């Protein structure tokens, strides 16, 4: 009896710590680019970009186009194999190209090298401060060329995860002269490579493979990634600025404590366990037994409390969106402790 009480009280104390640190979301701005024609099944037809904060004017300029919906429906109008895949300027009206409305040119902010997997702004030759809406993917290491040309081309983002696999696949398309443009990549010689959704997205904490869900596959990928090392934000589960064993520990705790599978450890998960408390083998709801020992008890409660507030909170108004404050949770813990004493 004494052991159960002490362990429960320790778990409640741990919640106060986790409440302060967990539930934090990544600071990076992530943009999703969904292509209307893919060479594989989702998520491989979607590319995620991380925008760099050290190019604030360029980032704001790019986000203006994203948030205004200007990039939805654009085509990738220029492909030079091994060099760049460019878009951001044109739509197709059925007979000719229309350039999207542009904002005033943005000041050049060159600072990062044009390495493979980065995205930079296109501009007019001889005018470093002429970038507007057009951007390009660096298909290779173009630093020797683009870093020193026209004041340097401003790199403002990079491709995350396995997104370059898709970009590389697009880079194998045959190119054609279409209307006033040359080097236009086409599927089967007659279909444009276009984007149907470009938007800012919230990166789900723990979603290392960027598929929109937090599953064991994310932990497996993080385990593999820890060996090689990475600085991509989706792997920094605890938002500490580094990717290390602590990220894997938190992700595993999240997977164990998220009994209702919504990607967040909160009141709904706790209620699920308490609602089946002391249930004998097998529990009516297996999700209430995250430890999988066939009994809903203190170990399952500890699994939830040990990862309290970890993950991405549900939007306001969604089930489980109300998260108790640490003081409220402590009072709840005292009530549950009394429950333990009555049942022990």
N, C-alpha and C positions, 0 to 999 in steps of 0.2 A: 504494500500500500504506500509506504513512504517513498519507495523508488519511483512509482508512477507519478506521485505529486511533484517530486523534485524535477523529474524530466519534463513534465508539462510546464512547470513554472519557468524552466530554462528555455523551453521553446517559445513561451510568451515573451521573455526578455529578448530572445533573438529576433522576434518579429519587429521590435522597435528599431533594431539596427537595419534590418532588411527594408523596412518601410522608408527609412531615410535614403538608402542607396538604390533600391530596386525600383522598377517602373520607369527608370530613366531611359530616354530614347536617344538614338544617335543624333549628334549635332549636324552631321553632314546633310546637305541637300541632295536628294536622289530624284532623278528624272527617269521616267519609263518611256521608252520608244517602242511602240508596237507596230510591227510591219504587217501590211495587209496581205502579203504573200510570203510564206515561210517555206523553208526547205525541210523542216522537221516539225514535230508536234510541239506545242507549248511545253515548257517555257522558252523553247529555243527560237521562237519567232518574236521574242521580246528581248530588248537590250536595256540594261539599267546603267545609268551614268551617275557618277559622283561628281558634283560641281566643286571646284576649288575656291576656297574663301579668299585666297590671295590675289584673285582677279575680280574685285568687287564690282567694278563698272561693267565688265564683260558679263559677269554672272547676272547682274540685274537686267542687262540688255537681253540676254538669252531668255531669262524667266519672263520678261514682258511678252515675248512672242509665244512662249509656252502657255502662259496663263490667259492670253487673249485668244488662244485656239488657232493662231496663225499657222502653226506647223501641222495641224491635222489635215491630211490630204495632200501634203507636199510629196514630190517625187525626189528620188536620188538621181540627180541629172548628170553627174560626171563621175566616171570611174577610170582611173589609171592604175592598172594592175601593179601591185607591189608598192604603190605610192599613196594614193588617196581615194576615198569614196566620199563624194560631196553632195550636199543637199541644203535645204533650208531656204531656197529661193523661189521655186516654181511649182505651180499646179498646171494641170492639163485641161483645157476646155473642150477637147474633142477634135480640135483642128490645129491648135497652136498652144504655146506656153504663155501663161500669165504669171508675172512676177507678183509675189504677195506684197501688200503694203509694208513699207519699211519705216522704222523709227529713225531719228537722227543718228549719224555714225557715232561709234563709241571710241573712246581714246584707246590707243594701243597699250596693252599691259603685259608685254612679253616678259617672261621670267623663267618659265619651265620649258624644257627641251621638248621638241616634237618627236617623242618616242612612240614606238608601236603601241597601239591601244589607247592613245590619247586623242582628244578632240580639240580642234583649234578653229578660230574664226577665219573665214576667207575675206579677202579685201582687194582693193584696186591697186594695181601695180604703181609703185612710186608714191604711194600715199599711206603711210603707216596707220593713220587714224581714220580709215575709211570703212571699217567693218560694220555691217548692218545685221542682216538676218542669216547669211549663208555660213555654213560650218562644214568641216570635213573630218572624217576619221583617218588617222594616220595608220596605214596598213603595214608600214615597216618603220624602221628607224630613219626618220627624215631630218634628224638634228643637223647634220652637216650642211644641208641645203636650206631648210626653212628657218633655222634659228638665226641665220645671218642675213636673210633676204628681207628687204622692205621693212627694216626695223625689227624683224623677228615676228613670226606668226604666234599670236597669243593662244597658248594652251590653257583652256579653262575647265576641262573635265577629263575623265578617263572612263573606260568601259570596265564594268565590274563582273566578277564571276567568270562564267564561260561565254560571255557575250561576244568575244572576238571570234569564237567558232562560227557564229552566224555571220558576222561581218566578213570573215574569210570566205565563207560559202558564197556570199553575194559578190565577192571580188572575183569569182570565177565566171560570172556571167559575161556573155558576149556583148560588145558595145556597138552602137549604131549612131549614125547621124539622123536626127529627128528634128524637123522644122529648122530652127536657127541654131540648134545645139549639136555638138559632136560629142562622142564618147559617152553616150547615154546607155546605161545598162538596161537590158530588156530580158524578160523571161520568154523563151521560145521565139524571140525576135519580134514580139508584138504586145508585151504586157510590161508596164512600168513597175519598178520597185518603189512602192509608196508607203507612207506611214498613215495609219488611220487613228492613232491615239498617241499624243505626246503630252505627258502630264507629270506634275510633281506628285510623288507618292511618299507615304510614311513607311520607313523601313521597319518591319516587324522585328522586335528583339528576338534573337535566336534563329531567325530565318536565314541561315547561312547559304542555302542554295537558291534563295530568291524566288521560290515557287509560291509564296503567299501563305504557306502553312509552316508551323513549327513541329517537326516530327523527329523520330530517331535518325532519319537520314541526315538531318542537320548536324546532329552530334557526331555521326560517323564522319561527315565531311570535315568538321572542325578538328576531329582527332587526327585525320590525315594531314590537314593544313598545318597543325602545330609543328609537325615534323619539318616541313619546308619553310614555314614562316610566311606571314602576310601582313599587310597594313590596310587591307580593305575593311571598310567600316562594318559590314555585315558580320564579320567574325569577332568584332569587339563587343561581345555580349554584355559585359558589365560597364561599357562606356568609360573605361579607364584610360583610353588612349593607346593601349598596347593589347596585343593578342597573346594570351598565355594560358596556363593551366586553370587559372581562376575563371576564365571565360567558359571553359568546358565544364568546370564544376557547377557554375551557375546555370548553364544550359541543361545539364543533367538534372539539377534540382528543379528547374522549370518543368521539364518533361514529367518528372515524378509527381510534382505538386499540382499540376494543372489537370485536375480530375475530370473537368467537363470539356477539356480540349479546345478552349477558345483562345489559347495563346497567352493567357494571363492568369496568375495565381491570386485569387481574391476571395470575396465572401461566398460566391457561388460554390467554389471548390470546398471551402470549409463546411458549408451547409450540407454538401453532398456526403461528406464523411460523417458529420454529426448526426445526420438524418438516418444513418445506418449503423449507429454506434453499437458496439458489442454484438453485432450480427454474427451468427454462427456460419460455419462452412455450408454451402458457398453463400456469399452475400447476394442479396436480391439484385443489386446493381454492382457488377464487377468494377466499375469505375470508382466506387467508393473505397476500394481496396487497392490503392496505388502500389503498395509493397508486394501485393500478390501472394500473401501468405494464407489466404483463405479466411481471414478474420479481420473485421473492421475495428481497430483499436488505436492505441496511443502511437504506434509506429506510423500509421496512416495519417494521423493528425499531425505528427511531427514533419511528415513529408510535405504537407501543405504549409505549415507555419515556417518551415525552414527555407521556403522560397517565396515568402509572402511579398506581394506586389511585384514579383518578377514578371517580365514580359511586357507586352504592349497593351495598355488599358483599353477596354472596349469604348466605343464612342459614347458620349452622353446620351442617356435614355435607353441604352442597350441593357439587356439582362446582365447583372453583375457589374454594372458601371459604378455602383455606390461602393466605395472602399472605406472601411472604418478608419478613423484616425488611430494612432498608437494608443492613446488613453482609452478610447472606446474599446479597442481590441483587448487591452489589458483587463478591463472590466468583464468583457466577454469571457476572457480566459479564466477569471476567478469563478464565474458561473459554471463554466465547464469543469473546473477543478472540483467544485462542489458536487457536480454530477458524477465525477469519477469516484469521489468518496462515498456517495450514496450507493453506487453500483458495485464497488469493490468488495 
